[in-house]
Amino acid sequence: MSSPTDYGALHESPPPRLPVADPRRFQKAGDCIEMPKEAAESHPLHGIAGWTMVLAVFMILDALVFVLGTLGSFILASRGAGGWYAVLGLIQFGLLVWSIACIVKLFARRADFPGQFTALCVASAALTVIGTLIAGVTWMALVQLVVVAIYVGYVRRSRRVRVTFRHQVESGDPYLNQLFPQGLPDHLKPAPSPWSSIGKLGAPARQAAPAARRPF
């Protein structure tokens, strides 16, 4: 004898499936994962190479420019060109020491390099723009601003800089799948981003199940 059919269960609608958000959609919100130092050092993008090496070359050239500018300002001040050049020479000497410190931090892969280099770029750009505007050379001020924007943009957005100095990777980085094939450990999972709810679809309204028909 067959068991009675549960017609209510047959007509009960399944629970709604919520859309799964792609973690790479929210990278601009800082959805990154901080990895242990040993794991970050094995990442393919870790190290001073590629565009980061190009940045290192330009940083060394900029330091040489600071050397020439410091010497030139002190020479002009000693020849009686004005006390302003002595002050300018001291400022340029301070920027020279700062730039050498940033170069050391770069090759030592110090975590504070991106922030220190960004501050150095802003200070150097401010000094150069003021000097060129006083001298009436506006195009040089514009060139300096463009160069600084490229420097800062690269340091803030580069994946290699993020992996090398901050030991961080994006939550959608393929390297994570190779390193943790069973899924990320709980202590490495990124915190919920305040932007993660943007673009998600709300749960569809659950429709009322139709009334079950009687078998006769």
C-alpha positions in Angstrom: 0.0 0.0 0.0 1.5 3.3 -1.0 2.0 6.1 1.5 -0.2 9.1 1.1 1.2 11.9 -1.0 2.1 15.2 0.7 0.7 17.6 -1.9 1.7 20.6 0.2 5.3 19.6 -0.1 5.1 19.2 -3.9 3.8 22.7 -4.4 6.1 24.4 -1.8 8.4 26.7 -3.7 12.2 26.2 -3.1 14.0 28.8 -1.0 15.3 31.7 -3.1 19.0 31.6 -4.1 20.8 34.8 -3.4 23.3 36.0 -6.0 27.0 35.4 -5.2 29.0 38.6 -5.5 32.3 38.4 -7.4 35.0 39.6 -5.0 36.8 41.3 -7.8 33.9 43.8 -8.3 34.8 45.7 -5.1 38.6 46.0 -5.4 38.3 49.8 -5.5 36.9 49.7 -2.0 40.2 48.2 -0.7 39.0 44.6 -0.5 42.5 43.2 0.0 43.9 40.4 2.0 47.0 40.8 4.1 49.2 37.7 3.8 52.0 36.4 5.9 55.4 37.7 4.9 56.6 34.2 3.8 53.5 33.7 1.6 53.8 37.2 0.0 57.5 36.7 -0.8 56.6 33.6 -2.9 54.1 35.7 -5.0 55.1 36.1 -8.6 54.9 39.9 -8.4 57.0 40.2 -5.2 60.3 42.0 -5.6 61.9 45.1 -7.2 61.3 44.4 -10.9 59.3 45.6 -13.9 58.0 49.1 -13.5 59.2 49.2 -9.9 62.8 49.0 -11.2 62.0 51.9 -13.6 60.7 53.9 -10.7 63.9 53.1 -8.8 66.0 54.5 -11.7 64.0 57.7 -11.8 64.3 58.1 -8.0 68.1 57.9 -8.3 68.0 60.5 -11.1 65.8 62.8 -9.0 68.3 62.5 -6.1 71.0 63.6 -8.5 68.9 66.6 -9.5 68.5 67.5 -5.8 72.3 67.4 -5.4 72.8 69.7 -8.3 70.0 72.0 -7.1 71.4 72.2 -3.6 74.9 73.0 -4.8 73.6 75.6 -7.3 71.6 77.4 -4.6 74.5 77.5 -2.1 76.8 78.8 -4.8 74.4 81.6 -5.8 73.9 82.5 -2.1 77.7 82.7 -1.6 78.0 85.1 -4.5 75.5 87.5 -3.0 72.5 86.6 -5.1 70.3 86.8 -2.1 69.4 85.1 1.2 66.5 83.3 -0.5 68.9 81.0 -2.3 70.4 79.9 1.0 67.0 79.0 2.3 66.2 77.2 -1.0 69.5 75.3 -0.7 68.6 74.1 2.8 65.2 73.0 1.6 66.7 71.1 -1.3 69.2 69.5 1.0 66.4 68.3 3.2 64.6 66.8 0.1 67.9 65.2 -0.9 68.2 63.4 2.5 64.5 62.4 2.3 64.9 61.1 -1.3 68.0 59.0 -0.2 66.0 57.6 2.7 63.2 56.6 0.3 65.6 54.9 -2.0 66.9 52.9 0.9 63.4 52.0 2.0 62.6 51.0 -1.6 65.4 48.4 -1.9 64.9 47.3 1.7 61.2 46.7 0.9 60.0 48.7 3.9 56.3 48.8 4.4 56.3 52.6 4.9 57.9 53.3 1.5 54.7 54.0 -0.4 53.5 56.6 2.1 57.0 58.2 2.5 57.5 58.4 -1.3 54.0 59.9 -1.8 54.8 62.6 0.7 58.2 63.3 -0.9 56.5 63.7 -4.3 54.0 66.2 -2.9 56.7 68.2 -1.1 59.0 68.2 -4.1 56.2 69.2 -6.5 55.1 72.1 -4.3 58.6 73.5 -4.2 59.1 73.1 -7.9 55.8 74.6 -8.8 56.3 77.6 -6.6 59.8 78.2 -8.0 58.7 77.8 -11.7 55.7 80.1 -11.2 57.9 82.8 -9.6 60.3 82.4 -12.5 57.4 82.6 -15.0 58.0 79.2 -16.5 54.5 77.8 -16.3 55.0 74.8 -18.6 57.6 73.4 -16.2 55.1 73.5 -13.4 52.6 71.5 -15.5 55.3 69.0 -16.4 56.2 68.5 -12.8 52.6 68.0 -11.8 52.1 65.4 -14.5 55.3 63.5 -13.4 54.2 63.5 -9.8 50.7 62.3 -10.7 52.3 59.3 -12.6 54.6 58.5 -9.7 51.9 58.7 -7.0 49.3 56.9 -9.2 51.7 54.0 -9.8 52.7 53.6 -6.1 49.1 53.7 -5.0 47.6 51.4 -7.6 50.4 49.0 -8.5 49.8 45.3 -7.6 53.6 44.7 -7.4 54.0 47.6 -4.9 51.1 46.3 -2.8 52.5 42.7 -2.7 56.1 43.7 -2.1 55.7 46.4 0.5 52.3 45.8 2.1 52.1 42.0 1.7 48.6 42.4 0.4 46.8 40.8 -2.6 43.4 41.4 -4.1 40.7 39.0 -2.9 40.3 37.8 -6.5 44.0 37.1 -7.1 44.6 33.7 -8.8 47.6 33.1 -6.6 45.3 32.6 -3.6 43.6 29.7 -5.4 47.0 28.0 -5.8 48.2 28.7 -2.3 44.9 27.8 -0.6 43.1 25.3 -2.9 40.7 24.4 -0.1 39.7 28.0 0.4 41.0 30.9 2.5 41.5 30.4 6.2 39.2 32.4 8.4 42.0 34.7 9.6 42.9 35.7 6.1 39.4 36.4 4.8 38.9 40.1 4.1 36.5 42.1 6.3 33.2 43.0 4.7 33.5 46.1 2.6 31.0 48.9 3.1 30.6 48.9 -0.7 29.9 45.2 -1.0 26.1 45.7 -0.9 26.2 48.0 -3.9 25.0 46.2 -7.0 23.7 43.1 -5.2 20.2 42.1 -6.0 17.8 41.8 -3.2 16.1 38.6 -2.4 13.1 38.0 -4.6 9.8 38.2 -3.0 8.6 34.7 -2.0 5.4 34.0 -3.8 2.6 32.3 -1.9 2.4 28.6 -2.7 -0.8 27.6 -4.6 -3.4 25.7 -2.7 -3.0 22.0 -3.0 -5.7 20.2 -5.0 -7.6 17.4 -3.5 -7.0 14.0 -5.2 -10.7 13.7 -5.7 
